[in-house]
Amino acid sequence: MKLPDARGDLSTAVISGLRSGKAVEATRIPHLADVDPLADEDLQLALAVCYELHYSGFDDVDDRWEWDPGLLALRADIEQVFEQALRELTGPQPAVSSAEIPAALTALTAEQDGPSLARYIQSHATIEQFREFVVHRSLYQLKEADPHTFAIPRLTGRAKAALIEIQIDEYGSGRLARMHAELFRTTMGCLGLNTEYGAYLDRLPAVTLAVTNMLSMFALHRRLRAALTGQLAAFEMSSSLPNSRYGNGLRRLGGDSQATLFYDEHVEADAVHEQIAAYDMCGSLVAEHPELAADVLFGAAASEALGGRAGAHLLDSWAADRSSLRPVAGGREVPAETGVLAGAAA
């Protein structure tokens, strides 16, 4: 993956440091209290770049940067501001019992009556809008399940077994063609999009990066392992119906069974996963560690809140007849290359 273009002083300091191999200059870092952490393009890109060093890394960047003390110190400063903003957004969560965890998660993930991205995509989205939607999801979906795998050695007993059961499905039971990330790659190819991981990083706005950054922050800190399980439970519990709508929307636009397989697979798989995640994973974790109940619900609430903000951004952009992606100089918004739907009418 190529390093993205910087969006301000903070991301410039990080990216120029990685590119040059020199230490990040602390004097170039702005006062983080002066920005909105959840919407600031510069802050979210800087954090995303730091996190990607733990996944695929970047072309021509030494892998030793992953554990560079100076960069980790900077990341910790950003994370402190980011986490505080997430906790202020979601508010305090109750310390419920393990038996109450599934019901509390259900309440947090109940479908709202307001505008729904999934309903819009099912009935109204153009092919270009669907492509944009897929681009927004690509930074996570092309590494689907990887952040949650960090939690496996941090859980024990039934909670650990439940997470592994979910992950086995996510990774296609060891079959490459059935891995959910590969199914998503196929969908991208059918839409004529670039299937290389990170190809659209420069196009993703802060509201999208915040979602993936939240996952990585939860994943890379043992103290936030309960938040990661809550996020996963919320995602699985609110996934089946939206994925059904996404699949139907893509069929409406001419997508065949190959193009829609990613969404169709999630309709069935996530209906099972939601029970495993709520009861066997989160319920068991809280039974073993009652003090983690509030963090489980925090992770779920943060997932719902940031997902809602990201969906609202797409709908608001499309209602204003503009792209939901960051602009690039010249050319069309999302270049269509080749693919089953590359020539579909908008």
C-alpha positions as CSV (number, residue, x, y, z in Angstrom):
1,M,0.0,0.0,0.0
2,K,1.2,3.5,-0.8
3,L,1.5,6.2,1.8
4,P,-1.4,8.7,1.4
5,D,-1.2,12.4,0.9
6,A,-1.2,14.3,4.2
7,R,-4.2,16.4,5.2
8,G,-2.5,18.8,7.8
9,D,0.4,19.2,10.1
10,L,-0.3,16.1,12.2
11,S,-0.5,13.7,9.3
12,T,2.4,15.5,7.5
13,A,4.6,14.8,10.5
14,V,3.7,11.1,10.6
15,I,3.9,10.5,6.8
16,S,7.0,12.5,6.2
17,G,8.7,10.7,9.1
18,L,7.8,7.3,7.6
19,R,8.8,8.4,4.2
20,S,12.2,9.8,5.2
21,G,12.9,7.3,7.9
22,K,13.5,10.1,10.4
23,A,11.9,10.6,13.8
24,V,8.6,12.4,13.9
25,E,9.2,16.0,15.0
26,A,7.1,16.7,18.1
27,T,7.3,20.4,17.6
28,R,5.2,20.1,14.4
29,I,2.2,18.5,16.2
30,P,-0.7,20.8,16.8
31,H,-2.6,21.1,20.1
32,L,-5.0,18.2,19.8
33,A,-7.6,19.8,22.1
34,D,-8.3,22.4,19.4
35,V,-9.9,19.9,16.9
36,D,-13.0,17.7,16.8
37,P,-11.3,14.2,16.9
38,L,-14.2,12.4,15.3
39,A,-14.4,14.6,12.3
40,D,-10.9,16.0,11.8
41,E,-9.3,14.8,8.6
42,D,-5.8,15.4,9.7
43,L,-6.1,13.6,13.0
44,Q,-8.0,10.6,11.6
45,L,-5.6,10.1,8.8
46,A,-2.5,10.3,11.1
47,L,-4.1,7.7,13.3
48,A,-5.0,5.4,10.4
49,V,-1.5,5.5,9.0
50,C,-0.1,4.6,12.5
51,Y,-2.5,1.7,12.7
52,E,-1.8,0.4,9.2
53,L,1.7,-0.4,10.3
54,H,0.2,-3.3,12.3
55,Y,-1.5,-4.7,9.3
56,S,-0.1,-4.6,5.7
57,G,2.3,-1.7,6.2
58,F,3.3,0.6,3.5
59,D,5.5,0.4,0.4
60,D,9.1,1.4,1.1
61,V,8.4,1.9,4.9
62,D,10.6,-0.2,7.2
63,D,8.6,-2.6,9.2
64,R,10.5,-1.6,12.3
65,W,8.4,1.6,12.4
66,E,5.6,-0.6,13.8
67,W,7.2,-0.4,17.3
68,D,9.0,2.9,17.0
69,P,8.9,4.5,20.5
70,G,8.5,8.0,19.2
71,L,5.6,7.1,16.8
72,L,3.9,5.0,19.5
73,A,4.1,8.0,21.9
74,L,2.5,10.2,19.4
75,R,-0.2,7.7,18.6
76,A,-0.9,7.4,22.3
77,D,-1.5,11.1,22.5
78,I,-3.9,10.9,19.6
79,E,-5.7,7.9,21.0
80,Q,-6.3,9.6,24.3
81,V,-8.2,12.4,22.6
82,F,-10.0,10.0,20.3
83,E,-11.1,7.6,23.1
84,Q,-12.3,10.5,25.2
85,A,-14.4,11.8,22.3
86,L,-15.9,8.4,21.8
87,R,-16.8,8.1,25.4
88,E,-18.4,11.6,25.4
89,L,-20.3,10.7,22.3
90,T,-21.7,7.4,23.8
91,G,-22.1,8.6,27.4
92,P,-21.7,6.3,30.4
93,Q,-22.8,2.7,30.1
94,P,-24.4,0.7,32.9
95,A,-22.6,-2.1,34.7
96,V,-25.2,-4.8,33.9
97,S,-24.9,-8.5,34.8
98,S,-23.8,-11.2,32.4
99,A,-27.4,-12.4,32.0
100,E,-28.5,-8.8,31.1
101,I,-25.8,-8.3,28.5
102,P,-27.7,-9.8,25.4
103,A,-30.8,-7.7,26.1
104,A,-28.6,-4.6,26.6
105,L,-26.9,-5.2,23.3
106,T,-30.2,-5.8,21.6
107,A,-31.4,-2.4,22.8
108,L,-28.3,-0.7,21.6
109,T,-28.5,-2.2,18.1
110,A,-32.3,-1.8,17.6
111,E,-33.0,-0.4,14.1
112,Q,-33.9,3.3,14.3
113,D,-36.8,5.0,12.6
114,G,-34.6,7.7,11.0
115,P,-33.0,7.7,7.5
116,S,-31.5,4.3,6.7
117,L,-28.5,3.9,4.4
118,A,-29.4,0.3,3.8
119,R,-33.0,1.1,2.8
120,Y,-31.8,3.9,0.5
121,I,-29.3,1.6,-1.2
122,Q,-31.9,-1.2,-1.6
123,S,-34.4,1.1,-3.4
124,H,-32.8,4.2,-4.7
125,A,-29.0,4.2,-5.0
126,T,-27.4,4.6,-8.4
127,I,-24.6,2.3,-9.5
128,E,-22.1,5.2,-8.9
129,Q,-23.5,5.6,-5.4
130,F,-23.2,1.9,-4.7
131,R,-19.6,2.0,-5.9
132,E,-19.0,4.8,-3.4
133,F,-20.5,2.8,-0.6
134,V,-18.3,-0.1,-1.4
135,V,-15.2,2.2,-1.5
136,H,-16.1,3.5,2.0
137,R,-16.2,-0.1,3.3
138,S,-13.1,-1.3,1.5
139,L,-10.5,-0.4,4.1
140,Y,-12.1,-2.6,6.7
141,Q,-13.8,-5.3,4.5
142,L,-10.6,-6.2,2.7
143,K,-9.1,-7.1,6.0
144,E,-12.4,-8.2,7.6
145,A,-11.9,-10.0,10.9
146,D,-8.2,-9.2,11.3
147,P,-8.7,-6.5,14.0
148,H,-10.9,-8.9,16.1
149,T,-8.2,-11.7,15.8
150,F,-6.0,-9.6,18.1
151,A,-8.5,-10.3,20.9
152,I,-8.1,-14.1,20.7
153,P,-5.1,-14.4,23.0
154,R,-6.7,-11.8,25.4
155,L,-9.8,-13.8,26.1
156,T,-10.2,-17.1,27.9
157,G,-12.7,-19.9,28.3
158,R,-16.0,-19.8,26.6
159,A,-15.6,-16.2,25.4
160,K,-12.4,-17.2,23.6
161,A,-14.0,-20.3,22.0
162,A,-17.0,-18.2,20.8
163,L,-14.7,-15.6,19.2
164,I,-12.8,-18.3,17.4
165,E,-16.0,-19.9,16.2
166,I,-17.0,-16.5,14.6
167,Q,-13.5,-16.0,13.2
168,I,-13.4,-19.4,11.5
169,D,-16.5,-18.4,9.5
170,E,-15.0,-15.0,8.7
171,Y,-11.9,-16.6,7.3
172,G,-13.9,-19.1,5.2
173,S,-13.0,-22.2,7.3
174,G,-9.5,-21.9,5.8
175,R,-10.7,-21.8,2.2
176,L,-9.4,-18.7,0.4
177,A,-12.3,-18.3,-1.9
178,R,-14.8,-18.3,1.0
179,M,-12.9,-15.8,3.1
180,H,-15.2,-12.8,3.6
181,A,-12.5,-10.4,2.6
182,E,-12.1,-12.3,-0.7
183,L,-15.8,-12.3,-1.3
184,F,-15.7,-8.5,-0.9
185,R,-12.8,-8.3,-3.3
186,T,-14.9,-10.1,-5.8
187,T,-17.8,-7.7,-5.3
188,M,-15.3,-4.8,-5.9
189,G,-14.1,-6.4,-9.1
190,C,-17.6,-6.9,-10.4
191,L,-18.1,-3.1,-9.8
192,G,-15.0,-2.2,-11.7
193,L,-13.2,-1.0,-8.7
194,N,-9.5,-1.3,-7.8
195,T,-9.3,-4.4,-5.5
196,E,-5.9,-3.6,-4.1
197,Y,-6.0,-3.1,-0.3
198,G,-5.8,0.6,0.6
199,A,-6.1,1.8,-3.0
200,Y,-8.8,4.3,-2.0
201,L,-7.2,5.6,1.3
202,D,-6.8,9.1,-0.1
203,R,-10.5,9.2,-0.9
204,L,-11.9,8.2,2.5
205,P,-13.1,11.0,4.7
206,A,-12.5,11.3,8.4
207,V,-16.0,10.0,9.2
208,T,-15.1,6.7,7.5
209,L,-11.6,6.5,8.9
210,A,-13.0,7.0,12.4
211,V,-14.9,3.7,12.2
212,T,-11.8,1.7,11.2
213,N,-9.6,3.5,13.6
214,M,-12.0,2.7,16.5
215,L,-11.7,-1.0,15.6
216,S,-7.9,-0.8,15.6
217,M,-7.7,1.1,18.8
218,F,-9.9,-1.5,20.6
219,A,-7.9,-4.3,19.0
220,L,-4.5,-3.1,19.9
221,H,-5.1,-2.4,23.6
222,R,-5.7,-5.3,26.0
223,R,-7.5,-2.9,28.3
224,L,-10.1,-2.4,25.6
225,R,-10.7,-6.0,24.7
226,A,-14.2,-5.9,26.1
227,A,-15.0,-2.9,23.9
228,L,-13.8,-4.9,20.9
229,T,-16.1,-7.8,21.7
230,G,-19.0,-5.4,22.2
231,Q,-18.3,-3.8,18.9
232,L,-18.2,-7.2,17.2
233,A,-21.5,-8.2,18.8
234,A,-23.2,-5.0,17.8
235,F,-21.9,-5.4,14.2
236,E,-23.1,-9.0,14.0
237,M,-26.5,-8.2,15.6
238,S,-27.2,-5.3,13.2
239,S,-25.8,-6.9,10.1
240,S,-28.3,-9.5,8.6
241,L,-31.1,-7.1,7.6
242,P,-28.8,-4.4,6.1
243,N,-26.8,-6.9,4.2
244,S,-30.0,-8.3,2.8
245,R,-30.9,-4.8,1.6
246,Y,-27.4,-4.2,0.2
247,G,-27.7,-7.5,-1.8
248,N,-31.1,-6.6,-3.1
249,G,-29.9,-3.2,-4.0
250,L,-27.0,-4.6,-6.0
251,R,-29.4,-7.1,-7.7
252,R,-31.6,-4.2,-8.7
253,L,-28.6,-2.6,-10.3
254,G,-27.8,-5.7,-12.3
255,G,-25.5,-7.6,-10.0
256,D,-25.4,-11.3,-10.4
257,S,-25.0,-14.0,-7.8
258,Q,-21.2,-13.6,-7.8
259,A,-21.4,-9.9,-7.3
260,T,-23.9,-10.2,-4.4
261,L,-22.4,-13.3,-2.7
262,F,-20.6,-11.2,-0.1
263,Y,-23.9,-9.7,1.1
264,D,-25.9,-12.9,0.8
265,E,-23.3,-14.8,2.8
266,H,-23.6,-12.3,5.6
267,V,-27.3,-12.5,5.8
268,E,-27.1,-16.2,6.9
269,A,-23.8,-16.1,8.7
270,D,-24.5,-13.1,10.9
271,A,-27.8,-14.4,11.9
272,V,-25.9,-17.2,13.7
273,H,-23.0,-15.0,14.8
274,E,-25.2,-12.6,16.6
275,Q,-26.3,-15.2,19.1
276,I,-22.8,-16.5,19.6
277,A,-21.4,-13.0,20.0
278,A,-24.1,-11.8,22.5
279,Y,-24.4,-14.8,24.7
280,D,-21.3,-17.0,24.4
281,M,-18.7,-14.3,23.8
282,C,-19.9,-11.1,25.6
283,G,-22.1,-12.8,28.1
284,S,-19.4,-15.2,29.1
285,L,-16.7,-12.5,29.2
286,V,-18.8,-10.5,31.7
287,A,-19.6,-13.6,33.7
288,E,-15.9,-14.1,34.1
289,H,-15.1,-10.4,34.5
290,P,-18.1,-8.4,35.8
291,E,-16.1,-5.2,35.8
292,L,-15.9,-5.3,32.0
293,A,-19.7,-5.0,31.4
294,A,-19.7,-1.3,30.9
295,D,-16.8,-1.6,28.3
296,V,-18.7,-4.2,26.4
297,L,-21.6,-1.8,26.0
298,F,-19.3,1.1,25.3
299,G,-17.8,-0.8,22.3
300,A,-21.3,-1.6,21.0
301,A,-22.5,2.0,21.5
302,A,-19.4,3.4,19.8
303,S,-19.9,1.1,16.9
304,E,-23.5,2.1,16.4
305,A,-22.7,5.8,16.8
306,L,-19.8,6.0,14.4
307,G,-21.6,3.7,11.9
308,G,-24.6,6.1,12.1
309,R,-22.5,9.1,11.5
310,A,-20.8,7.5,8.5
311,G,-24.1,6.4,7.0
312,A,-25.6,9.9,7.5
313,H,-22.6,11.4,5.7
314,L,-23.3,9.3,2.6
315,L,-27.0,10.1,2.6
316,D,-26.4,13.8,3.1
317,S,-23.8,13.9,0.4
318,W,-26.1,12.1,-2.1
319,A,-29.1,14.3,-1.2
320,A,-27.0,17.3,-2.1
321,D,-26.0,15.6,-5.4
322,R,-22.3,15.4,-4.5
323,S,-19.8,12.6,-3.9
324,S,-19.4,11.3,-0.4
325,L,-15.7,10.7,-1.1
326,R,-12.9,13.1,-0.8
327,P,-12.2,14.7,-4.2
328,V,-9.2,14.1,-6.3
329,A,-7.7,16.3,-9.0
330,G,-9.3,15.6,-12.3
331,G,-11.2,12.6,-13.6
332,R,-14.4,11.0,-12.4
333,E,-15.1,10.4,-8.7
334,V,-14.6,6.6,-8.6
335,P,-13.0,5.4,-11.8
336,A,-14.7,2.3,-13.2
337,E,-12.2,0.0,-14.8
338,T,-13.5,-3.4,-15.9
339,G,-16.1,-5.6,-14.3
340,V,-19.6,-7.1,-14.7
341,L,-21.2,-3.8,-13.7
342,A,-18.5,-1.4,-14.9
343,G,-20.8,-0.2,-17.7
344,A,-24.0,-0.1,-15.8
345,A,-26.1,3.1,-16.1
346,A,-26.0,5.5,-13.2
